[in-house]
Amino acid sequence: MPDTPVLPFDRPRPIDPPPAYAELRRTAPVTRVLTPEGAPAWLVTSYDAAVRVLTDARFGVTPPTGRDPGNETLFQDGGPHARLRRLVAKAFTPRRIAALRPGVEAAAAERVAAMAAAGPPADLMADLAAPLSLAVIGDLLGVPAAARDRLRGAAEPALTEGTPQAWGAFTAYADELITAKRAELGDDPLSALIAVHDADDGRLTDRELSAMAMTLAGSGYLSTANTICTGAILLLDSGRMAEYAAAPERAAAVTEELLRRLAGTTGEVMPRWATVDAEVGGVRIAAGDMVLVRLEAAHHDPDRFADPARFDPGRTPAGHIAFGRGPHHCLGAALARTVVTAALRALAAGLPGLRLAVPVTGIPWVSGFIDSGPSRVPVAW
């Protein structure tokens, strides 16, 4: 490898981590790299160092030169982040997520039944993952089924292209949605966010609500669809899909192992910046330096996971950090688990002869502004 490795590293198979991660983890688990834009950063490839960075308050999600007093999202640090997280958590209680599960499972079964009725071939992204994820986001935001094409039309360009025009259109849609929702609250989490308050934190402002609606759409649409597809690819490629149907009580363990095995494949955690001088893995990181935690590398660390390339739902405890760890742990983790599990169980039960119609290396993969994933997953049965 060159003295200063340049990202991204070569990836022979889209669902496997770049081989370079293993060499770096063995020789220099915290090392200097250059981003694709040529900026210097520290790359973290060991499990222990990854957990250290994600849980250490000295590493924040906002760059030192970009502290934005107008930031209304969860992507900030300290007190402002803690306040938003406390308020948002009130709308994502275990009871509310549990209440969504029957509808998610029914929607997944309906999509798979439609695939079976239409007959092969099919595309898991277009026929299951994308519409199911959109339906779940629509339920979260209280968007009626008839109006969800507009939601997709606003969200998808912003998340895949990332242009100012696309984000402007997405923001305008979110603002309009908040205004309409304020006039007629429903039984959805977005309505709960509008209504939520407490004595110390007050309510979410309109800008905060708009930002939260966009965050929900962004994290729940493409990210979840990509996870469903990559999970199906791995299970079909390894002949493990039947585990969801043959032993449904083990579905949760299978999902956790999928998350460990695939986390980082479709998108990594946000960069961190050192707020003060700090040491990680025996390496001194200066205040202001960018740090890139690679979940794919951490989850293949043999010091934490025996035979890490092996798909083993029996690992106990799971110990993965697919949804991050520390103050920025994903608030939507429980819902994501619910959607992914429902989709893959529906596939296993409804299409027992399902197989990939092309080799894994032949599946088209695209890199978006936020997430990467398969654009199509051709299957047959």
HELIX and SHEET records of a PDB file:
HELIX    1   1 PRO A   19  THR A   27  1                                   9    
HELIX    2   2 TYR A   47  THR A   55  1                                   9    
HELIX    3   3 GLY A   78  ALA A   89  1                                  12    
HELIX    4   4 PRO A   94  ALA A  118  1                                  25    
HELIX    5   5 LEU A  124  LEU A  124  1                                   1    
HELIX    6   6 MET A  125  ALA A  129  3                                   5    
HELIX    7   7 ALA A  130  LEU A  141  1                                  12    
HELIX    8   8 ALA A  145  ALA A  147  5                                   3    
HELIX    9   9 ARG A  148  THR A  160  1                                  13    
HELIX   10  10 PRO A  164  ALA A  183  1                                  20    
HELIX   11  11 PRO A  189  ALA A  195  1                                   7    
HELIX   12  12 ASP A  206  GLY A  220  1                                  15    
HELIX   13  13 LEU A  222  SER A  238  1                                  17    
HELIX   14  14 ALA A  242  ALA A  246  1                                   5    
HELIX   15  15 PRO A  248  ARG A  250  5                                   3    
HELIX   16  16 ALA A  251  LEU A  262  1                                  12    
HELIX   17  17 LEU A  295  ALA A  298  1                                   4    
HELIX   18  18 GLY A  326  HIS A  328  5                                   3    
HELIX   19  19 ALA A  333  GLY A  350  1                                  18    
HELIX   20  20 VAL A  360  GLY A  362  5                                   3    
SHEET    1   A 5 VAL A  30  LEU A  34  0                                        
SHEET    2   A 5 PRO A  40  VAL A  44 -1                                        
SHEET    3   A 5 MET A 290  VAL A 293  1                                        
SHEET    4   A 5 ARG A 272  ALA A 274 -1                                        
SHEET    5   A 5 PHE A  59  GLY A  60 -1                                        
SHEET    1   B 3 ALA A 122  ASP A 123  0                                        
SHEET    2   B 3 PRO A 378  ALA A 380 -1                                        
SHEET    3   B 3 ARG A 355  LEU A 356 -1                                        
SHEET    1   C 2 HIS A 197  ASP A 198  0                                        
SHEET    2   C 2 GLY A 202  ARG A 203 -1                                        
SHEET    1   D 2 ALA A 278  VAL A 280  0                                        
SHEET    2   D 2 VAL A 283  ILE A 285 -1                                        
SHEET    1   E 2 TRP A 365  SER A 367  0                                        
SHEET    2   E 2 SER A 372  PRO A 374 -1                                        
END                                                                             
